Amino acid sequence: MKLSQILVFLIFPLLLNAQNAFPKIDPNNITIVRDIWGVPHIYGHTDEEAAYGLAWAHSEDDFHTIQESLLAINGRLAEVKGKEGAIQDMLAFIANVQEVVDDQFEEAFSEQFKKVLDGYVQGINKYAIENPKEVLRKGIFPIEGKDIIKGYTLALTLMSNVHYDIARIFGNNVLTKKDNVMARGSNGFAFNRFKTKENEVFIAINSHQPLRGTYSWYEAHVNSNEGWNALGGVLPGGVSIFLGSTPNLAWAHTINYPDMHDVYQLTMHPKNKLIYKFDGEWFKLEKRKITVKVKLGAIRIPVTKTFYWSKYGTTIKNKEGFFAVRFPANMKIKAAEQWYWMNKATNFQTFKKALEIQGAAGLNTVYADKEDNIYFLSNVLAPYRNPNYNWKGLLPGDTSATLWEPPFMPLDSLVQLHNPDCGYVFNANNSPFDATSPYCNADSLCYNTTIGYQLLNTTRAIRFGELMDEYELLSYTDFKRIKNDLKFPKYIYTRTAQNLEDLLHMDSQKYPDLKDLIEHLNKWDRTTKTNNRQAAIMSLAINYLLGYSRKRGIVDVNKKIPEAVLIDALRFAKKHLLKHFKTIDIELGQLQVHVRGKKELPMWGLPENIAQMYTTKYKKGKYQSFLGESYIQLVRFDKEGPHIESIHCYGASNHEGHRHYNDQMEIFLQQKLKKMTLDKESIFYNAEQEYHPK
């Protein structure tokens, strides 16, 4: 054994015990049951024991990614991932997560949740002790509860899309008018017994996350003798289930797009550097420097960046001046506890009480339960803004009139629907004022306009509406058909190219070099199944247009792409197909593939399908899936409780060569699901493996 490993075994436990104010957990009280898919079902006497087991099981399957999330919030991901990691390190610094968590941690959480958090931390730390060869960098461990909460805070900051404003400032492209940014998103929809043929409640949990990396899904089931019994998806470093089901209820999340961040231009002193005006007085900006070690081959090069801090918060200098960014997502750190209480909820009342914590801002919630409740909430931490200012524009950074502070608007100020008469609720990252049938929607005029709720729809929401028009009542088969839909609506647009439909109506006579491609594309039935012979053209054209938008900083809605650029997209598609496939007439699955290890299988779906998939360049002219359909759970409640089906895009393990590394891929690509259960007796009876963590 190397000296470094000996030191880890001798010194690390001493450090761990010194910082741990809670009793040491006995792993013998915890049982991990792996089912035939390798999914861990974790049993503990107490909630903190169950959290320890979750940390251990997740680490067994994907310790590498958990560490990446820990490195990012401590400014060290660049040491492992180079430039890509440096960006996340910088964002964590800009978001001020360290200071915010340090200031709020002791008062923010209940003692019960602190025990759960500590149990999780003990599990991570013990795994690091037992598996020192898997530790990515020295000094990561031992971690403490604050490190986990910093991870939640950074994740929710990124979900608020404030990084788009930060990118604009760095790019000297501060907009005079800020539209709601609409990034890639998710689906959730729920139907009560009024709307289903079987007289059952249905809910689709359908988050569209990256398929790999620090924001990718892991499936787990957590159970304790203290009433914790939840199955669903959890992100690396997550202490409880983020979305999923319990014996009584289930919930989904989608990202929403109200106005969750503000940009201010400071008025600087004409002669004195770093002096800015505020309410007629002059103040000095505080310098804040960060140094990250960026991996470059076998070496790590230190890179230092200087940021500033004003009364508005993080402040950045560019060629146009000094700009501050202010956002609520880094002002409240209670998300982790909110999700814990959502896991523990037994009915609608206790679930809603958990939501009232308002920790998980920037997320819609779609809910259903066995008592026939369905519910939609467009949650946001909404500050009380001065209505005399245009909060979508660039704001003056020299007056307290634009400097809002907590507290934030309460839950009952936000858009929500409980048991609408139409019998269903849904969200596909569209306007919260289109969350059910047009006859039952909330009225936008009833809500504070400074919240900035989006008013636009998405292609997925439009397609959902088309499908709903076909049914008075839905069967469970109909429900699955909607969830797995791979057809575009009658008018197509993406959220960065509102006139994408124009691609399908080009004049082939006007563009003779594209005559064959345009005429071939005109035969398209708007579906994106793997065997479709026109969808590959659309896939390539959309990827071209997404790249065009990114290069020009077009990340907002309401953008129309010039016809010349649409034609360039078609030329790109034709050139690519002829170069790599020698023909423009190929199946979508020949172009798009789903890859994991040595498996490479045809991939369906395009951006803004209900079952959507984004792709990126792979090899030999192919593109591979990287974001979209990833973890799916469908639940139906009858009077006996939940019937659960789920699928992961790859498998339970992130270790190549493991039997559960990619064993769900074929079922996933068939748009089928595996049966899951919360029943303890059935889980133990059908177990592939039972053991205690160390």
N, C-alpha and C positions, 0 to 999 in steps of 0.2 A: 504493500500500500504506500502511495506517495505521501510525503510530509504534509502537503496541502490537504489531502483527504483525512489524515490523522487529526490535523488541527480542526477541520470541520466537525468531526465526531466528538472532539474534546471540548472545544470552545463554544460552538454553536448552541448546544443544549443549555449551557450556562447563561448565554445571552438571552435565550428564549425564556428560561425560567425567571430571569431577572425582570423582564418587561411584562410578564403575564400576571395580571391581577386576579384572574379567574382560576378555579380548580382545574387541574390537569385532567383531560378526558381519557378514559380507559377505552381503547379501541375494541376490547373484547365485548363491550356493550353495543357494538355496531356490527350489523351484518349487511354485506353487499351481495345482492343476488343478481347475477347476470342472466338475462333471458336468452332465447335462441338467436336474437339479433345482437347480443352483446350490450344491450341497453341496461344501465345499472338501476336497480331498485334498492334504495338505501333505507335501512331500518335502524332506528335508534330509540332508546328509552325516552330521551329528552330531545328537544328541538336542537340544542347545541351539539348533541351527539350526531343527529342527522346531518347537520351542517358540516361537521367534521367529515362524515362519510361522503357527502357530496364533493367536498374539496379533494378528498383522496381519490375517489373514482374518476373525477374529471382530470386530475393530474395524471393518473395512470394512462388515460386515453389521449391527453393533449397538453402535457406540462409545458411544452415549448411555447404554445400560443398564450397560455396563461402568463408565462414569464414576459412575453412581449408586451402584454398590457401593463404589467408592473413596471417594466423598463420605461415605457412611454411616459407614465405619469411621474416618474422620477428623473426625467431628462436623460435617459441612457439608451434609448432604443437605437439611436444612430450608431452606437458601438457594435450593434449586431446587424442592422439592416441598412447602414450607410445613409445616403441622401434621403431615401424614403422614410427612414426612421427619424432623421433630423427634423423633418417637417412636423411629425407628431410631437417630438420633444418640444419644439418651439410653440406649438399650439397649446400644450399643457402649461407652458410658462406664461404665454399671453393670457390664457384663461384664469391664471392666478389660483389654480386649484390647491396648491400647497398652503398658501396663506388662508384661504377661505376655510379649508377643512381644519386647519390648526385652530382657527378662531372659534369655529362652531361645534367642533366634535363633542366636547364634553356635555354640552347642553342640548344637543340636537336629538339624541336617541334615548329611548327608554332603557331601563336596566335589563329588561327581558331581551330586547334586541341586541344589546351589547354582548350578552352571553352567547347569542347565536353567532354574531359576528366573530367573537373570539373563538368559538368552536371551529368555524370555517378557517380562520387564520392558523389555529393549531394544526389542522389537517394539512394545509399547504406547507407549513414549516416542517412538519414531521416527514412529509414526502421528500422534501429537499434534503433532510438529514439522511434518509434511507437511500436516496438515489443521487449522490453527489455528482456523478458523471453526467447527469442530465441538466445540471445547473449551467445556464448560459454564460453568466458573468459573475465574477467575484463581487461580494458586497450586496447582492440583491436580498439575501436572507440573513437573519429572520425578518419577515415582514410583520406589520401590526395592522390593527383594524383601520387606522387612518389611510393606509395604502389602498385598501379595498375601496374605501369611500372616495378617495381621489379618482380612482378608475371610473366609478359611477358618474362623478361630477364632470370629468372630461368627456365621457360618452354622451351625456345629455347636452353638453355644450355643443358638441359636433352635430348632434341631432337637430339642434336649433338652427343650423346652417349659418352661424355667425362667421364661419371660416370663409364664406364667399365674400363678405364685406372686407375681411382682413386681406384676402387675395386681391381685391380691387384696390385697396390702399397701397399695398406693395407694388401693384402694377401701374400706379399713377393713373388709375381709372375710376376715381370716386364718382359715382353717379349723382347727378342732381336730383334724380327721382329713383327711388328704390322700389322695385316690384317685389312681390312675394316670390322667393326662390322656391322652385318645386323640383326637388331632386328625385331620384328613383325611390319607389315606395312599396306599399304593401296593400293587402286586401283583408277585410274582415266583414262577414255578414252573418246575421242571425235571424231566424224565423221562429215565431211562437206557434202554438197549436192552431191558432186561427187560420194560419196560412199553409198548413201541411196536411197532406192526405192521410198520413198515418196518425194524426193527432199527437205528434211528438214535437219537441223543440230541437232545432238544428242550429249549429254554429260552425262556421269555417274560420279556422285560425291559420292565416296564410301570409306570414311576413316575408318580404323580399329583401333579404340581407346578402352581403357577400358570401360566397360559397366557401371561402377560405379566409383565414386571418383572424385578427383580434375582434371582429364583429360578426363572426360566423356562429351558427347554432350548434349546440350540443344537447342531446336529448337525455333526460334523467327523470327519475321518480323518487321523491323524497317523502319519507313516512316516519312519524314518531308516535309514541304513546300519549303525547300531549296534543293530539288533534291535527298535526300537520300531515297532509296526504295530498300531494300535488304532482302531476305528471305534465311535462312539457319541455319547452326550449329554454336554455340558459346560455348566456354569453360567457366567454372566458373571464374568470374572476367574479362571477355572479354568485351571490350567497343563497338565492332562492330561485324558484321558477319565474321567468319573466312573462311567459304567456303559456296557457295550457288549461288543464282541467283538474277538478277535484270531484269527490263523490256528489257534490251538490250543484256545482256551477262551473262555468268555463269563460275565458276571456281572450280576446285578441287585441293587438295594438297595431296602429298604423301611424306614420309620422304625419303631423299636420303643419300647416304653413301660415299661421297668423304672423303679425309683426312682432318678432321676438328679439330684435336687436336694433339699436340706433347708432348712427354715425354722426359725429360732431366735428366741425372744423373750429379749431382754437384760434383765437385772436392773439397773435404773438407781438411782443414788444418790438418796435422798429429798430432798436439799437442793442438791447441786452438779450443775449442768447438764452434760450430755454425759459424765458419769462413770458407768462400768458395772462390775459385779462379775464377776470371773473367778477361780475357784479361791481364793476368800476374799480376794482383793486387788482394789483399785480401779484402773481404767485409764481414760484419756481417749480418747473417740472422735476420730478424725481427720476433719476436715471436708474434703470434696472438692466443689468447685463446677464446674459446666459452664455455659458461655454459648453458646447457639446463636442464629444469626440466622434468624428465621422469615420466609419470604417471605409477604407479604400484599399482593396486587396488585402494584404497581410498586415497593413498598418492602420493606425487610427489618428486622424489629423484633427487637432482642436480648432473649432470654429466658434468665434465669439460674435454675438449680435447684441445690439443695444436697443432697448425699448424704453418707454417712459411711462410715468404714472401721473395722471392729473385728477382733479376732483371727479371727473367722469369715469375714471378707471384706466384701463390699458390705452396707451397713446403711442401712435406710430408716426414716424417722420417719413415723408416722401418728397418728391420734387415740387409738389404743390403746397406743402406746408405740414402742419401737425394735425393729425386726426385721431379722435378718441372713439372707442367702441364700447358701448354699454349694453349689457344683456342680463336678463334675470337668471339664466340657466346656471350661472356660477354663484348665485346668491343664496341658494337653499340646498342643503345636502341630505335631505331626508328620503330620497328616492329608494334607497336600499330597504329601509324599514317599511316604506309604503308597500313595496312588492311583497315583503314578508307577511304583512297583515292581509294582503290580497290572497296570498296562498292559504292563510288560516281562516279566511272568511267562510261562513257556513250558509249564508243566505244573502239576498240583495242588500238588506240593511247594513250588515257588517261589511260587505264589500264596498258599499258606497262610503261608509265611515272611513275605510282605508284610503279611498280616493280623496277624501277631504284633507288628507295630509298634504296633497298637492306637491309631492316631491318629484314625480315623473312628468315634468312639464314638457310640452312639445309632442305629446303623444295622444292620439285618439284612442279610446277604449270602446270595443264592441263586446257586449256581455250577453250571456244567456244562462238560465238555470232550470232546474227540474220543476220549480214551482210556476213555470210558464212566464217568467219575467224576461224581457229583452230590454237592452239599454244601450244608448250611444252617448258618449261624452267627448267633446272636442276640448281637451284639457290644455291649458296654457297658464303660465305665470304672467298675468297681465298687470303691469304697473298702472297706477293712476296717473295718466299723462295729461298735460295741459291741452285742452281741445283747441286752443288758439294757434297751434303749430301744425304744420304738415309733417306728420311722423313718418311718412314714406319718403320724405326728401332728406337732403343734407341739412342738419340742424345747426343753429348757432351754438358754439361752445363757449359762450362768455356770460351766461346768465343762469341763475338758479331756477328760472322759469322752465328750463328744459332738463333740469337735473332731478329726475324722479328717484324716489327711494322706496324700499319696502315699507309697509306690507303691500301685498298684492290683492287683486280682486278675489273674493271668495268663490267657491265652486258654483254656487247658485247664480253667479253672474255670467256663467259660460254656457255655450250651446249644448243642450242635452235633450234626449228624448227617452222617455220611459214608457214602454208598452203602447206605442202609437197604434191607433185603430187599424192601420193598414197591415199590421202583423209582421213587419220586418224592419230591420235597420241595417245599414251597410256603410262602408267607407272604402274607397280606393284612392286615397290621398286627394280627394276632390273637396269641393266646398262643403262645410258642415251644414249648409242650408239646403243641401241635396243629400239627405241621409236616409230617406225612406221614399214612399210614394209622394208625388207632388202635392197630394191632398193633405198630407200629414206633416210636412216639413216645418221647421222653425222659421220664423220671420226675421230676416236680417235687420229690419228696422227696430227690433226690440233690444238690440245689443249695442253696447258702447262701441262707437266707431273707431276709437283709438286702439282697440284690440287688434284691428287690422285683419280680421278673418278674410281668407281668400273667397272670392266669389266665382271663380272659374271652375270648370269641370275638367276631368281627365278622360282620356280615351277609354280607359277601363270602366269608368263610371258610366259613360255613355253606352258602352256595350252591355254592361249589367242591366241598364234600363231597357235596352232592346230585348234582352232575354226575359226579363220580368214581364214584359208585355205579352209574352206567350202563355203565361200561366195565371190561372185564378187560384189554384192550389198546387203546391209542389209535393212530389214524392221525394223520398231520399235519393232515388236515382236521378231525378231532375236536379236536385240540389248538387249532386256530384257533377252533373253535366255542366252546370253554371260554373262551378269552381274550376273545372278543367278546360274551360273554353279557350280555344286557340284561333278565334276569328276576330278580325277587326270590324268595327261598326261601319255603317254606311258612309261615314265621313271620317277620314283618318288624320290625326295630327299627333305629334309628340309635343311635349311641353316646352321644347326649345325650337320647334319648327311647326308652327300652328297650321301651316298650309301644306303639310306633307301629302295631303290628298292630291295635290297638283301633279305629283309624280305619275299618277295613274291616268292622267288626261293630257299628256303631251301629244303634240301633233307630229306624227312620224314623218310627214312630208317636209316639215320645217327643219328637221334634223336628220338628214339622209344617212349620216354615219351611224345613227342609232336606230334606224328604221326597224331592223330585225328585233332589237331588244325591246323597243317600245311596243311593237305589235305582240311580242311574246308576253310582256308584262300586262298588257291589256286583257289577256285571257285569265288573269289571276282571280280566284274566287275569294280572296282575302283571308284564307286560312293559312296557318303556319305549322302544319303537321310535317313530320320529317320527310314524307314522300311527296310533298308539294313541289312542283317544278317551276314555279315563278317566285316563290318566297325568298330564294337565295339572292335574287336581284335586290329585293327590298332590304334584306339583311345587310348587304354590302352598302347600299345607298344610305341606310340609316346610320351605319357606323361612320361613313364618310361625313355625314351631316353633323353627327355628334362631335366628331373631331373638329370640324369647321367652327362649331359653336364654342367649343372649349378654347380654341386658339384666339378667338376674338372676344373672349370674356362674356359671351352670350349665355348666361345661365338662368335667365328669367323667362317668365311666360310672355305670351303676346308678341312673339317675334315671328315675323314672316320672312322666309328665306327667298332671296331673289331667284327668278326663274333660271338665270345663268348658273347659279350655284346648284340648283336642283339638277340641271343638265350635267354639270360637272360630276355630281354624285352618280348619275347613270353611266357616264363615261368611265368613271372609276370602276363601277361594277362590271361593265363589259370587259375592260382591260384586264381586271383581276381574273375573271372567269376564263377568258381565253388563254391567259398566261398559264394558269395553274390547272385548268380542267379541259382546255381545248374546245370548249363549247359553252354557250350561254344557257343551255337547257340541261340543268342538273337538279337533283333533289336537294332540298334544304339540308337533309342529314348528311350529304356529301361535303357540304361547306362547314356546317356547325357540328361540333362534337362535344361530348361530355367526357372529361378525362380524369382518371384517378389511377395513379400508378401505371400499370401496363394495360388497363382497360381504356378503350377509346370507342365510344358508342355514339350513334347519330343523335343529335339534339334538336328538339322542337322549340318553337316559341321565339317571339321577337319582343323588343321593348314595347310596352303598353298593351300587350295581350293581357287578358285576365290572368292566364298562366304565363307570366312574362319571363323572358330570359335576355339578359345582356351578354354579349360575347366580346372577346378580345383576341388579338392575333395569336396564333398558335404555331403551326409549322406546315410546310408544304402547301401554303395557300389556305389552310383551314383556320377557322376561328374556334375558340373554346369558351364554354360557359364560365362566367365568373360572378354573376350577381343575378338574383331573381328567386324563382322557386327554390327553396332550400330546405326548410323544415315546415311540414304541413301537418296539421291535426284537425280532423273532423270529428265532431261529437254530436250525438243525438241523445236526448233525454226522454225516456218514458217514465212511467210512475215508479219504476224500480231503480232508476238512476241512470248513469251515463253508459253509453256504448261508444268506445273510443277507437279510432283508427288514426294511424300516423305514418309518416315516411320521412326519412332523411335523404338528402341528395346523394350522399356517399355511404356512410356507415358510422358505427359508434366509435371506432378507433381512428386516430390520426397517424398511426404507425404503419408505414408501408410494409406489406408482408403479413400483417395481422389478418386473421380470418374475417374480421369485421371492418376491415379498412374500406372496402368498396362493395360489400355484399348486398346493399340496398339499391344499387344503381339501376339494375335491370327493371326492378319493380317501379322505381321512381320514373324511369323513362317510359314505362307503359301507363303512367298516370294511375297506378294502383296504390293501395295502402296495405299496411300490416295491422293486424288486430293487436290492440293493447288493452291492458286492464289495470285497475287499482286494487283488485281483489288479492289479498295476501296469500290465501290458501292456494289459489290458482298459480300465482307467481312462483311460489316455492315448489309446487308440484311439477311445474314445467321448466324449472331452472336448468340452465346450462352449467352454472358455477355458483357456489356459495362460499364466502370467506369473510374474515375480519380484516380491516386495514391494520397496518402496523402502528 
